[in-house]
């Protein structure tokens, strides 16, 4: 070391990494209880927290059959859905504000909504949705199935990321 120089502290850098494995992406989705569905009515964005089910390459959503969301979806069926898992605060240097972030995993889906009217398919989608939240078997009355709005979001693009992942370096491996 040269006299007068301070030693360099090697702090592991936190990175954002892509999740490449679809199975791991599906695990993130299934571990969440809420998804956030973004849509757009012209140049006005709109986001709603919703319950969901993952059925292969389809995300199942349900709600009442009226309201702002339905009006927006009818005009523009393209949506983006987010799931975020984890809220652990992390930092590289406790004294540096810009080094703070939340360690988490996140999945984004871009897709297009298909409204489901078929009774049997609606019943199946309600069963899938409840399986996301409970191991119990549920039965649904005919009026409940007829009156619920079921949407399938056909996945066009899916990406997963890990935020706040520590990079393995020679000094911290």
N, C-alpha and C positions, 0 to 999 in steps of 0.2 A: 504494500500500500504506500502511495506517495504521501509524504507529510503534508498536512493541511487539508486533505480530502476526507470527507465523511464516508463511512462504509455504506454501500448500497444495500438496502434491505430488499430482498427478493420476495415480493408479495404475490401469491397466486392470483391470477386474473380470473374473474368470473366471466363466463361466456354464455352466449345463447347458442344452443345446439339444436339441430333438427332431429326429430324422432323419425327414423326411416322405416321402422318395423310397424306394419299395420296392426299387428296384434297388440303392441304396446300403445298405439294410438287408441285402439278400442278400449283398452284397460283404463286409460285416462278418462274417456267418455263415460264408461260404465261406473267409475268411482265418483262421478259428479251427481248431484241431485237436481241441479238447475242448469239449463242452457240459456244463452242470451241470443235471441233471434233478431237480426237487423234486416230491415227492409227499407224501401225508399218509395215515397210518393212524389214523383217528379224530383225536385231538388231538396225535398224535406226528408231527412233520415228519421227512422223510428226504430226503437229497440225495446223488446219485451223479454222479461225473464219467463221461462216456460218449463213445464215438466216435459219429458220426452222418453222415447225408447229408440234404441239402435237396432235395426232389423237389416243386417247385411250392409248393403250400400244405400240404405234408406234411413232417414231419421223420421220418426213418427212424432207428430205434435197433435195436441187436441185442445179444444176450447169451445166456448159458446160459438154459435154460427153467425154472429153479427158483431159489429163494432169496427173500430178504426183499423185493426189488423186485417180483418176480412176485406174491407174496402180497399186497403193498400195492396193486398195480395192479388185481388181481382184485376187491379190496374197493372201490377208488375209482380209476377210470380217469382222473381229472382230474389234469393235471400242469402245471408251469410249468418252462420251459427257459430258461437264461441262457447267452449267449455274451459274453465280454468280450475286447476287443482293445486292447492298449496298456498300458504300465506306466510311462510317463514321469512323474517327479515334477515338479510345478510349484508355484509359490507366488506370491502377490501381494507379500508382503514377507518376506524371508528371516528377519527377526527375530520374526515373528508366527506362532506355531504353528497357529492356527486358519485361516491363509490358505493352508496347504498342502493339496494334493490330488493325485490321480493323474489325468493326462490320459489319457482312454480313450474308446472307443466301446463301447456295450453294447446288446444286443438281448434282449428278453424275449418269449417266446411262451407263451400260455395255450392249452391244447388238451386233447383227449381221446384216449386211447390206443385203438387198434384192434389186436388181436393178429392176425397174419397166419398162416394155416395152409396156404394154397394153395402148392404146390411151385413153380410157375412164377413166382408173384409174389414168393416168398421169394428165389428165384434172382436176379430182377431187382433186388430191394432190396439184396441183397449186392453186386451189380455197381455199383449207385449209391453204396453206402457206400465201396467201394474206390476209386471215381472221385474221391471227396473227398480221398483221400490219395495217389493215384498215377495216372500216365498209362498204366501198364501194363494189359494185359488179363488178367483172372484167370478161371480156371475153378474150379468148386467141385464136389467129389464129392457124390454123392447122400446119403451119411450126414451130411456136413457140413451140407447144406441141410436135411435132415430134422430134425437134432438142434439146430439153432440156433433161438433165439427171435427173431422179428422183430416189431417194434412200429411202427405208423405213428401218429404224433401229428398229428391233424387240427387245423390252426391255427384257433383261434376268434378270437384277438386277438394282434396283433404290434406291438411298439413298439420304437423305436430312440432312443438318446440319445448325445450327445457330452458328455463331462464335461471341464471345465477349458478350455472354448473361451473365447478372449479376445473381449471385446466390442469392436467397432470404435466408437471415440469420436472427437470432433473433435481430441483431443490425441494420439491414437495411430494415426490412419488413414493 
